[in-house]
Amino acid sequence: MQTTERGVTMRTVEFKMERPGLLNEGDHVTVTEGKLPSNYYYTIDPSLAMSGNFPFRERLLAREGDVISIVENERGFYVTVAFEEAEAQK
């Protein structure tokens, strides 16, 4: 995470995409939050890619972000999305 001069944190999250061409670098995306008994997970709408699980304390606050990279390896396609998050209230 990186904090900007406005007190906004840039957070990156990696998503797994099953097929090429569903997203492109620079795309603005929205995510939907899913809840499991002890974790949250996120899906890029409309079901284009899915994140891993996040513990409650690492919950994603933003729901919109920008695709900054797409990498293909032997396990599939991985999309990195940057989100701007306001500093959490303590």
One Martini backbone bead per residue (centre of mass of N, CA, C, O) as a GRO file, in nm:
protein
   90
    1MET     BB    1   0.100   0.033   0.016
    2GLN     BB    2   0.010   0.381  -0.071
    3THR     BB    3   0.047   0.712   0.030
    4THR     BB    4  -0.089   1.008  -0.025
    5GLU     BB    5  -0.130   1.352   0.016
    6ARG     BB    6  -0.460   1.299   0.073
    7GLY     BB    7  -0.487   1.024   0.248
    8VAL     BB    8  -0.458   0.806   0.025
    9THR     BB    9  -0.478   0.465  -0.050
   10MET     BB   10  -0.294   0.241  -0.242
   11ARG     BB   11  -0.440  -0.064  -0.360
   12THR     BB   12  -0.357  -0.399  -0.435
   13VAL     BB   13  -0.519  -0.658  -0.640
   14GLU     BB   14  -0.549  -1.000  -0.708
   15PHE     BB   15  -0.676  -1.171  -0.999
   16LYS     BB   16  -0.852  -1.439  -1.148
   17MET     BB   17  -0.839  -1.529  -1.495
   18GLU     BB   18  -0.954  -1.768  -1.732
   19ARG     BB   19  -0.955  -1.560  -1.981
   20PRO     BB   20  -0.873  -1.391  -2.241
   21GLY     BB   21  -0.994  -1.050  -2.301
   22LEU     BB   22  -1.184  -0.941  -2.062
   23LEU     BB   23  -0.936  -0.754  -2.001
   24ASN     BB   24  -0.767  -0.433  -1.967
   25GLU     BB   25  -0.549  -0.213  -1.950
   26GLY     BB   26  -0.723   0.064  -1.786
   27ASP     BB   27  -0.961  -0.048  -1.673
   28HIS     BB   28  -1.267   0.012  -1.526
   29VAL     BB   29  -1.376  -0.131  -1.212
   30THR     BB   30  -1.598  -0.348  -1.042
   31VAL     BB   31  -1.685  -0.482  -0.717
   32THR     BB   32  -1.781  -0.775  -0.541
   33GLU     BB   33  -1.884  -0.883  -0.229
   34GLY     BB   34  -1.794  -1.169  -0.040
   35LYS     BB   35  -1.907  -1.403   0.220
   36LEU     BB   36  -1.756  -1.578   0.467
   37PRO     BB   37  -1.710  -1.695   0.778
   38SER     BB   38  -1.375  -1.567   0.765
   39ASN     BB   39  -1.420  -1.413   0.478
   40TYR     BB   40  -1.332  -1.234   0.189
   41TYR     BB   41  -1.441  -1.167  -0.151
   42TYR     BB   42  -1.374  -1.083  -0.505
   43THR     BB   43  -1.558  -0.955  -0.796
   44ILE     BB   44  -1.544  -0.886  -1.120
   45ASP     BB   45  -1.753  -0.720  -1.305
   46PRO     BB   46  -1.915  -0.980  -1.467
   47SER     BB   47  -1.747  -1.239  -1.375
   48LEU     BB   48  -1.419  -1.213  -1.466
   49ALA     BB   49  -1.290  -1.214  -1.166
   50MET     BB   50  -1.099  -1.353  -0.878
   51SER     BB   51  -1.019  -1.354  -0.563
   52GLY     BB   52  -0.903  -1.408  -0.287
   53ASN     BB   53  -0.884  -1.436   0.048
   54PHE     BB   54  -0.998  -1.218   0.322
   55PRO     BB   55  -0.967  -1.102   0.605
   56PHE     BB   56  -1.147  -0.887   0.785
   57ARG     BB   57  -0.897  -0.681   0.837
   58GLU     BB   58  -0.863  -0.680   0.488
   59ARG     BB   59  -1.082  -0.523   0.383
   60LEU     BB   60  -1.234  -0.382   0.117
   61LEU     BB   61  -1.343  -0.047   0.065
   62ALA     BB   62  -1.342  -0.043  -0.227
   63ARG     BB   63  -1.537  -0.075  -0.561
   64GLU     BB   64  -1.316   0.081  -0.737
   65GLY     BB   65  -1.093   0.040  -1.029
   66ASP     BB   66  -0.768  -0.022  -1.190
   67VAL     BB   67  -0.606  -0.170  -1.438
   68ILE     BB   68  -0.241  -0.243  -1.437
   69SER     BB   69  -0.235  -0.569  -1.489
   70ILE     BB   70  -0.149  -0.855  -1.711
   71VAL     BB   71  -0.076  -1.201  -1.640
   72GLU     BB   72   0.085  -1.481  -1.788
   73ASN     BB   73   0.081  -1.822  -1.691
   74GLU     BB   74   0.062  -2.160  -1.622
   75ARG     BB   75  -0.211  -2.086  -1.432
   76GLY     BB   76  -0.281  -1.810  -1.591
   77PHE     BB   77  -0.465  -1.514  -1.526
   78TYR     BB   78  -0.347  -1.195  -1.390
   79VAL     BB   79  -0.506  -0.932  -1.211
   80THR     BB   80  -0.427  -0.592  -1.144
   81VAL     BB   81  -0.572  -0.376  -0.894
   82ALA     BB   82  -0.634  -0.035  -0.826
   83PHE     BB   83  -0.708   0.124  -0.513
   84GLU     BB   84  -0.885   0.381  -0.349
   85GLU     BB   85  -0.829   0.455   0.001
   86ALA     BB   86  -0.935   0.559   0.278
   87GLU     BB   87  -0.869   0.619   0.578
   88ALA     BB   88  -0.918   0.456   0.850
   89GLN     BB   89  -1.104   0.449   1.121
   90LYS     BB   90  -1.009   0.454   1.487
   0.00000   0.00000   0.00000
